[in-house]
Amino acid sequence: MSIDWAALGQVFGVSLAVTVGMVGVFTLGIVGTSRKATPEQGGTAATVPGGAVDGSPLARTGAYACFAVCAAVVAYGIYLIVA
């Protein structure tokens, strides 16, 4: 039995890069959904304990796009395993 170390190294490198990338994209999604709106005119935003003030629609849309990318990568990984 011989091990192709070059192929094993490639699989390790790609797996590590994709994992780190997906953690970063998922983190951006979490940040986008938890972003709070800035208070207007120097006042403080009224918040309920445990609640969040809605962020901008652009940030929320970007966060949903990040989650969609994560779901697509997971689906592609499952496709590669099953096929």
Residue frames relative to the residue before (quaternion, step in Angstrom):
aa qw qx qy qz dx dy dz
M 1.0000 0.0000 0.0000 0.0000 0.00 0.00 0.00
S 0.0501 -0.7980 0.6004 0.0168 3.55 -0.77 1.02
I 0.3069 -0.7490 0.5647 0.1610 3.53 -1.07 0.79
D 0.3109 -0.7251 0.5852 0.1872 3.55 -0.89 0.96
W 0.2455 -0.8278 0.4906 0.1177 3.55 0.02 1.35
A 0.6116 0.5520 -0.3570 0.4403 3.59 1.07 -0.63
A 0.6671 0.4839 -0.2983 0.4816 3.59 0.94 -0.87
L 0.6379 0.5211 -0.3252 0.4645 3.58 1.01 -0.78
G 0.6487 0.5093 -0.3104 0.4727 3.58 1.02 -0.78
Q 0.6349 0.5213 -0.3272 0.4670 3.59 1.03 -0.74
V 0.6519 0.5040 -0.3144 0.4713 3.57 0.92 -0.88
F 0.6488 0.5134 -0.3172 0.4636 3.58 0.95 -0.83
G 0.6801 0.5047 -0.2929 0.4438 3.58 0.88 -0.95
V 0.6751 0.4794 -0.2937 0.4777 3.57 0.91 -0.91
S 0.6447 0.5219 -0.3224 0.4561 3.59 0.96 -0.83
L 0.6602 0.5033 -0.3066 0.4656 3.57 0.95 -0.85
A 0.6692 0.5041 -0.3012 0.4554 3.59 0.92 -0.91
V 0.6746 0.4816 -0.3014 0.4714 3.59 0.90 -0.89
T 0.6389 0.5290 -0.3297 0.4509 3.59 0.98 -0.78
V 0.6745 0.4758 -0.2961 0.4805 3.58 0.87 -0.92
G 0.6433 0.5274 -0.3168 0.4557 3.59 1.01 -0.80
M 0.6850 0.4792 -0.2923 0.4644 3.58 0.90 -0.88
V 0.6050 0.5277 -0.3608 0.4748 3.59 1.06 -0.62
G 0.6562 0.5122 -0.3061 0.4619 3.58 0.99 -0.82
V 0.6676 0.4883 -0.3033 0.4732 3.59 0.92 -0.87
F 0.6519 0.5019 -0.3205 0.4695 3.59 0.96 -0.83
T 0.6254 0.5347 -0.3313 0.4617 3.59 1.05 -0.75
L 0.6314 0.5162 -0.3297 0.4756 3.58 1.01 -0.78
G 0.6345 0.5264 -0.3265 0.4622 3.58 1.04 -0.72
I 0.6467 0.5061 -0.3145 0.4761 3.57 0.97 -0.84
V 0.6603 0.4981 -0.3100 0.4688 3.59 0.91 -0.90
G 0.6627 0.5224 -0.3085 0.4390 3.60 0.97 -0.81
T 0.7032 0.4401 -0.2814 0.4822 3.58 1.02 -0.66
S 0.7290 0.4146 -0.2547 0.4814 3.60 1.12 -0.43
R 0.4076 0.7216 -0.4725 0.2997 3.59 1.24 0.08
K 0.2508 -0.7698 0.5703 0.1388 3.57 -0.91 0.92
A 0.5124 -0.6285 0.4874 0.3238 3.54 -1.12 0.64
T 0.4687 -0.6681 0.4936 0.3005 3.56 -1.07 0.67
P 0.5073 -0.6466 0.4624 0.3329 3.61 -0.98 0.73
E 0.4179 -0.7123 0.5116 0.2370 3.55 -1.07 0.76
Q 0.8661 0.1184 -0.1113 0.4728 3.55 -1.22 0.70
G 0.7003 -0.5231 0.2753 0.4002 3.55 0.93 0.89
G 0.5167 0.6364 -0.4317 0.3764 3.61 1.20 0.10
T 0.5014 -0.6181 0.4922 0.3526 3.52 -1.28 -0.06
A 0.4608 -0.6706 0.5068 0.2847 3.53 -1.06 0.73
A 0.3905 -0.7040 0.5393 0.2472 3.55 -0.94 0.87
T 0.0188 0.8037 -0.5929 0.0465 3.57 -0.66 1.10
V 0.3915 -0.6687 0.5786 0.2545 3.48 -1.23 0.54
P 0.5649 -0.5902 0.4204 0.3949 3.63 -0.95 0.66
G 0.8082 0.2035 -0.1828 0.5215 3.56 -0.74 1.08
G 0.6518 0.5054 -0.3244 0.4631 3.59 1.21 -0.17
A 0.2613 -0.7519 0.5824 0.1647 3.55 -1.28 0.29
V 0.4398 -0.6484 0.5495 0.2904 3.52 -1.17 0.61
D 0.5284 -0.6484 0.4361 0.3319 3.59 -0.91 0.86
G 0.3656 -0.7150 0.5582 0.2086 3.54 -1.07 0.86
S 0.7185 -0.4165 0.3138 0.4602 3.55 -1.26 -0.18
P 0.5823 -0.5903 0.4219 0.3667 3.58 -1.12 0.59
L 0.6100 0.5551 -0.3558 0.4395 3.60 1.08 -0.62
A 0.6532 0.5007 -0.3124 0.4744 3.59 0.98 -0.83
R 0.6646 0.4952 -0.3100 0.4657 3.58 0.94 -0.82
T 0.6401 0.5123 -0.3243 0.4718 3.60 1.01 -0.76
G 0.6415 0.5138 -0.3166 0.4735 3.59 1.01 -0.78
A 0.6382 0.5220 -0.3222 0.4652 3.56 1.04 -0.78
Y 0.6517 0.4949 -0.3165 0.4797 3.58 0.96 -0.80
A 0.6215 0.5248 -0.3435 0.4694 3.61 1.06 -0.66
C 0.6291 0.5254 -0.3299 0.4682 3.60 1.03 -0.75
F 0.6598 0.4898 -0.3078 0.4796 3.58 0.96 -0.83
A 0.6276 0.5301 -0.3354 0.4610 3.61 1.05 -0.70
V 0.6311 0.5172 -0.3299 0.4747 3.58 1.03 -0.76
C 0.6429 0.5149 -0.3191 0.4687 3.59 0.96 -0.83
A 0.6644 0.4943 -0.3069 0.4691 3.58 0.91 -0.87
A 0.6447 0.5199 -0.3251 0.4565 3.60 1.01 -0.75
V 0.6522 0.5003 -0.3181 0.4723 3.60 0.99 -0.78
V 0.6398 0.5070 -0.3260 0.4767 3.59 0.99 -0.76
A 0.6532 0.5054 -0.3153 0.4675 3.59 0.94 -0.85
Y 0.6464 0.5090 -0.3195 0.4700 3.60 1.00 -0.79
G 0.6368 0.5236 -0.3249 0.4635 3.59 1.01 -0.75
I 0.6500 0.4920 -0.3135 0.4870 3.57 0.98 -0.81
Y 0.6159 0.5413 -0.3373 0.4625 3.59 1.05 -0.77
L 0.6654 0.5020 -0.3055 0.4602 3.61 0.93 -0.88
I 0.6584 0.5012 -0.3143 0.4653 3.59 1.01 -0.72
V 0.7153 0.4621 -0.2601 0.4552 3.58 0.88 -0.96
A 0.7064 0.4884 -0.2784 0.4301 3.61 0.89 -0.90
